[in-house]
Amino acid sequence: MPVEIPLNPVGRQEIHQLESILLFATLFRPEVIELIKDSAERLTWVDSLAVAAGAIAREKAGMTTSEIAGELGRTEQTIRKHLKGESKAGQLVRETYELIKQGKLDELIKTIEMIEKGGLKEVIAKEEYEKLMQEYENLKLEYEKVKAELEKMKQTVDLESLEKAIGEIERLRKELEAVKAELEKTRKENKELKKELAEARVKIMELQSKRIEETKVKELEEKLKAKEEELSRLERLVDEVTREKLELEKKVEEFEGLADELRKEKEELEKKIKELTRENNELKQRIEELETYKIRFENLRDKIEKIKMELEKLLE
């Protein structure tokens, strides 16, 4: 009885059925068996083939790239590569789908069905059956493990953030390339400048190696002599200025000493002024007190004058 394969699945069950058949049919293709012989590479291949099979099965069910990426927990870029056959896994699974569609893998599908039902003993020797069955179980376990890991990743990975991160990485990569190009350009320019500088140095050395005419030498000697005289004059001037500076510093020190003395005298005067001010205030206070007594005395004197006048009248 021919195996019924939902090439255009409807519903989750048919999607998973097509996904499983695509994966196992691809795994049992001779060229794929050769690829996954290395145990170190096997898990990577099973993972990639599982994602590719899941992507193509869902594509045939009419799901969009975004929906497939969300369900499988991978980026849209990865899903697109599998669907377009840009990845090796996507290419192999796509070929498997076309072979199934053309009816060229019926025997392989029957073998897979027999493995599922345990009836492979009828077509191959027991030893080969055990070996193939063990390989099948290992692949199945690895596939289930990968599926579980994918489900776990689907729950934990923020795909939108991942897309943004990938975009940012791509942008930074382009910037890095631009910087590298600019750096290379700068290096070339620097190399050319170094070359020009070396040539200029050679020319300078050539000019320096030429003999200078005697007249120019004499002129230079005269100029040098004049410069030496000027230097001597300047040195004398510097000595004079230095002496004046020392004298000024000495005078400054003297003035500073005098300023200290004046400062002390000022402080003493301020103290005396404070004392005089205090004494003046005390005198003012006494004068005010005496003014009171003066008024009393004048009143008393007036009374005495009156009494005296009365006495004189009485004596008369």
Protein Blocks (a to p, Z undefined) as FASTA:
>chain_A
ZZdddfbagdjklmmmmmmmmmmmmmmpmklmmmmmpmklmmmmmmmmmmmmmmmmmmmn
opafklmmmmnopafklmmmmmnopamklmmmmmmmmmmmnopammmmmmmmmmmnopmm
mmmcfklmmmmmmmmmmmmmmmmmmmmmmmmmmmmpcfklmmmmmmmmmmmmmmmmmmmm
mmmmmmmmmmmmmmmmmmmmmmmmmmmmpccdfklmmmmmmmmmmmmmmmmmmmmmmmmm
mmmmmmmmmmmmmmmmmmmmmmmmmmmmmmmmmmmmmmmmmmmmmmmmmmmmmmmmmmmm
mmmmmmmmmmmmmmZZ
